[in-house]
Every structure is written in structure tokens, then in C-alpha cells.
Amino acid sequence: MSKQLSAHAAWAELSDGLYLAKGRCPATIAKHLDQCLGKPVQVLDAGCGTGAVLAAWPREIDRTGFDRDSGLVEHAAQRTQPGLRFVVGTFAEPPAGSFQSVLALFAALQYVLDDEARRQAVLALQSRVTRGGTMAIELGPDPDTMHPPVAIWTRWRTAEGQWWMRRAMATLKDQTLAIKFEFHRGGPASPVVHCDTHLIRPVRRDWWIAQFPPPLWTVRFDHIPGGGPLLIASRA
Ligand SMILES: C[S@@+](CC[C@H](N)C(=O)[O-])C[C@H]1O[C@@H](n2cnc3c(N)ncnc32)[C@H](O)[C@@H]1O
């Protein structure tokens, strides 16, 4: 009997080409993170999705990725390398261990819509950061800087031919942004092959900063190449 994949896992095999077409190159992101996090020796990637960033890390360090979506973890686990592993887990209960850097990329933590649940998730992830280590969170939509919702088309080519993806941001409802993804093979007028909707909570930058109080934490900001703002919190 075939396993029922989540909508997100159903288009996982398309995501490498799609991310590149959008200028979000995993190798560039991994190299940037390795440098700005001070060349960590163990990294935990929370909500790792397809595992592309950990797999593209420029050095063969100890890397663990986890995601609540078992279909995505299965996809990620096909990227076999020494020191690289992927497991099913949640932000609230991350894999045991301590890590020099804990990552949460591409607004993964903003998939937790409830402020208190997100606060608990940040606490659980902080507990996995070693002394002197860092936590790096790529921020997504911020209600103070959000532009009006728009639809964006991305086109790229795979061995199977031409793909198009339409990303449409629905209007904000109950403080939640519904981002709808529609995949077409051939052209925009061709039938939709995959469809998926992600719910994301716009979160103010101040909220994030408040989760990392001094003197234990020091916060600075950077940027993910081809992506969003990056909060880097260093633990004393
Ligand atoms: C936008 S994707 C980002 C994937 C990956 N970090 C990247 O940069 O491509 C958000 C990911 O967070 C995962 N996620 C959402 N809520 C989660 C939770 N409570 N625990 C673990 N993973 C979660 C989703 O399954 C999804 O793979």
C-alpha cells in the first residue's frame, strides 16, 4: 500500500530546482552560515525540510536535521554523507544533544501560529545550544514591513521539462498569512500538478529579540543570501 505523502512532501523532489530558480542556493546559504556562525562543529537544523542546506555544508561536520513531516525527512535522508543525519521531530521536542549552532531557516518557526507555542519552541531549541554557541533564525514576514500580498510566478527546467510555480499570498486572515503554491508542468495554462498551502504568522522583530534576553544572549542581525533577515543569538 502506498504511503500518503503530505502536500509539501509531494513536491519535495522539485524543490532543489525551484529554490535555485528563486536565487535561494543551498550551497551559498550553507557557506554563508558556516562563516557567520564561526565554523561550528555540530549543527542542528530545526524544520530542515528537504535537508538541502545541511547537505550542502562546505565541511563534513556533524549535522542533524529534523522535521515534523516524515515524508520530507525521508526525502532528506536520501542525501547520504558522513556526519549527516535526518530524523523526525518537532520544535517542542527537538532531538536530544547539544549543538554549537541551532538553525531554523526559511521562516520555519513562523509555521507555529500561536505566540505561546512558538515561545516554548524557541525555549526548547535554546536548550540544545552549547555554551558559547549560536542560534540562527531566518525571519519571515514581519507585520511592520510586509508588502501587500502578491502572486509571483517562477519558471525552471528539470529533466522532465518545463515547470512553473505560482506562489500566491492570500490576504491576512486572523493574523495568519495563507501562502498558496500551485505547480504546473509545461506552462501557466497547463493543469495544476501539485497544490499546497502554507500558513505563516507574521511576527514582529521585537518579539524575536525578546526571546533572547541578556546577559545570557547577545543578538545581532545578518541576512540569508537570496532569503530573509537572519537573527543570530550568541549564548554566553
Ligand atoms: C518553509 S519550510 C523550510 C524548510 C527548510 N528549513 C528550508 O530552508 O528549505 C518550513 C518547515 O518547517 C517544518 N515545520 C513546521 N512546523 C514544525 C514543527 N512544529 N516542528 C518541526 N518542523 C516543523 C515544515 O514541515 C517545513 O518543512
The ligand as an SDF file (V2000), in Angstrom:
LIG
                    3D

 27 29  0  0  0  0  0  0  0  0999 V2000
    9.3730   26.7530    4.7420 C   0  0  0  0  0  0  0  0  0  0  0  0
    9.8120   25.1540    5.2500 S   0  0  0  0  0  0  0  0  0  0  0  0
   11.5500   25.4060    5.4890 C   0  0  0  0  0  0  0  0  0  0  0  0
   12.3600   24.1690    5.1750 C   0  0  0  0  0  0  0  0  0  0  0  0
   13.8820   24.3420    5.2730 C   0  0  0  0  0  0  0  0  0  0  0  0
   14.2840   24.8740    6.5660 N   0  0  0  0  0  0  0  0  0  0  0  0
   14.4280   25.2140    4.1630 C   0  0  0  0  0  0  0  0  0  0  0  0
   15.1310   26.1950    4.4500 O   0  0  0  0  0  0  0  0  0  0  0  0
   14.1670   24.9100    2.9910 O   0  0  0  0  0  0  0  0  0  0  0  0
    9.2560   25.0170    6.9430 C   0  0  0  0  0  0  0  0  0  0  0  0
    9.4910   23.6420    7.5260 C   0  0  0  0  0  0  0  0  0  0  0  0
    9.1580   23.6470    8.9230 O   0  0  0  0  0  0  0  0  0  0  0  0
    8.5710   22.3850    9.2170 C   0  0  0  0  0  0  0  0  0  0  0  0
    7.7960   22.5420   10.4620 N   0  0  0  0  0  0  0  0  0  0  0  0
    6.7080   23.3270   10.6660 C   0  0  0  0  0  0  0  0  0  0  0  0
    6.2830   23.2110   11.9360 N   0  0  0  0  0  0  0  0  0  0  0  0
    7.1170   22.3550   12.5620 C   0  0  0  0  0  0  0  0  0  0  0  0
    7.2080   21.8440   13.8930 C   0  0  0  0  0  0  0  0  0  0  0  0
    6.3120   22.2170   14.8230 N   0  0  0  0  0  0  0  0  0  0  0  0
    8.2060   21.0020   14.2090 N   0  0  0  0  0  0  0  0  0  0  0  0
    9.1130   20.6320   13.2590 C   0  0  0  0  0  0  0  0  0  0  0  0
    9.0750   21.0620   11.9640 N   0  0  0  0  0  0  0  0  0  0  0  0
    8.0880   21.9240   11.6320 C   0  0  0  0  0  0  0  0  0  0  0  0
    7.7160   22.0930    7.9970 C   0  0  0  0  0  0  0  0  0  0  0  0
    7.3650   20.7290    7.8890 O   0  0  0  0  0  0  0  0  0  0  0  0
    8.6320   22.5710    6.8730 C   0  0  0  0  0  0  0  0  0  0  0  0
    9.4750   21.5460    6.3890 O   0  0  0  0  0  0  0  0  0  0  0  0
  1  2  1  0
  2  3  1  0
  2 10  1  0
  3  4  1  0
  4  5  1  0
  5  6  1  0
  5  7  1  0
  7  8  2  0
  7  9  1  0
 10 11  1  0
 11 12  1  0
 11 26  1  0
 12 13  1  0
 13 14  1  0
 13 24  1  0
 14 15  1  0
 14 23  1  0
 15 16  2  0
 16 17  1  0
 17 18  1  0
 17 23  2  0
 18 19  1  0
 18 20  2  0
 20 21  1  0
 21 22  2  0
 22 23  1  0
 24 25  1  0
 24 26  1  0
 26 27  1  0
M  CHG  2   2   1   9  -1
M  END
$$$$
